[in-house]
Amino acid sequence: MSGTLYLCATPIGNLEDVTLRALRVLKEVNLIAAEDTRHTKKLLNHYHIKTPVTSFHSHNQDAKSAFILSCLRRGQSVAVVSDAGMPGISDPGALLVSRAVEEGLPVVPVPGASALVAALVVSGLRTDRFVFEGFLPRKGRRGVLDRIAREPRTVVLFEAPNRVRQTLRDLCEMCGGARRVAVARELTKQHEEVYRGTLAGAVDYFAEHDPRGEFTLVLEGCKDAGKDLEAVDADSLVRDVDALRAQGWAPRQAVKEVARRKGLRPNLVYELVKGHKE
């Protein structure tokens, strides 16, 4: 009889957020596969759990997936944990689950804390329809941001503290400064903070406040995503852009300013103005 692969959620900051079921599973399994063994052992030591731990991360996922699958085939149960939250979300757990499912091995979720859900529900934005983007890629970043700017659903994404300022500036440029956003930092921890406002306001706020900790961004969906271009008054946009140009504004900055005032995407304003003048 094969063992069971458990996907155990761990706290995203506050150790009290681990579930009773997760603690029981972590005690009963034969092995715990952890993204960072040193980090996970802090949790295990806090709750006096002595189960053996092995590393399982993006740099060894192929070899360790094969090892974990062999354990399951021999009847040993394994719990996979990430550093924080639910394994399989923006970490190598998804690959292991896919292989286990292909072999018909039992896979059981042990749900719990999630930065994605925690940030979403405190954002003040729509929660009935949303899309999760994880971390933005280093390559093709501009294309992904353009797609996010046109997404009608609420968008949730993770970001590192050293990149959050640039990401907010990029989103402000692509979406327009009036788009609403919630920037959640250090959720469930001592210095938990949630900024709620516009993208332009977020850019200004984090220009003055040093970004520290783990960030989750929740972006309002694009309200004009489903609009026909003809439904927007192009004549008015052209007049507004020309008026700013006459005051000495650069073309790009004039378009961005009109977009901010109208609550539209800069790219949409640019397309309308360009098409109107051709």
C-alpha positions, 0 to 999 in steps of 0.5 A: 500500500502506498503512502500519502503525500500531504500538502501542509500549509504553514504560518505566513508569520504568526506561529499561532496560525498553524492548524491542529490538523497540520500539527498532527500530520507533521507528527505522524508522517515519516518525512517532512520535505521543506523548502528551507529546513532551517526555517521549518525547524523553527516551527517544528521545534516550537511545537516539539515535532521530531519528524525527520526533515529533508530539503525540497526546493527549486534547485533540487526538485527533480532529484528530490521529487524522485526520492519522495515518490520512491518513499510514497511507493514504499508506503511512507507518507510525506508532508510537503511544506513551504517557508510560508503558506500553502505549498504548491503556490509559487514553489516547486511543490506543484511539480511533485504533485503533478508527478504523484497524480500521474502515478495515482498516488494519494495527494491530500491538502491540509489547508491553512494560512495563505498570503494570497487570500489574506491580502485579498480579503483585507484589500477592500477590492472585489473578491468575487473574481480574481486572478493570481499572478505570483511573482512577476517574471524577469524576462517578458515583464513588460508584456505581463504588466500590459496584460495585467493592466487590461485584466478586468478581474482583481489581480493578486501578485507577490513582490520582493521588497527590493522590487516593489517600488519599481513594480508600483511605478510600472503599474502606475504607468501601465494602468494609470495613477487612479487605479486602486491598489492594496499593498500588504506587507508583513501580514500576520507579523508584528509590523503588519501594514496594508496601504489602500489607495491609488497607484499614484498614492502608493508610488508616493507613499513607498518613495518616502517609506523604506519597503521591508518584508514580504509584499502582496499587491492586490490591484483593482481590475480594469474597468475599461477592459470591456469598453468599446473604443468608440464609447470613449469621447476621443475628441475630448481626450485629444483636446485635453492632451493638446491643452497640456502640450500647449502648456509645455508637457511632453507628449508621453506625460500629457497622455499619462496625465489625461489618463489619470484624470479620466481613470483610463489606461494610458495605453488606451488614451494613446491609442485613441489619440493616435487613431483620432489624428491619423 
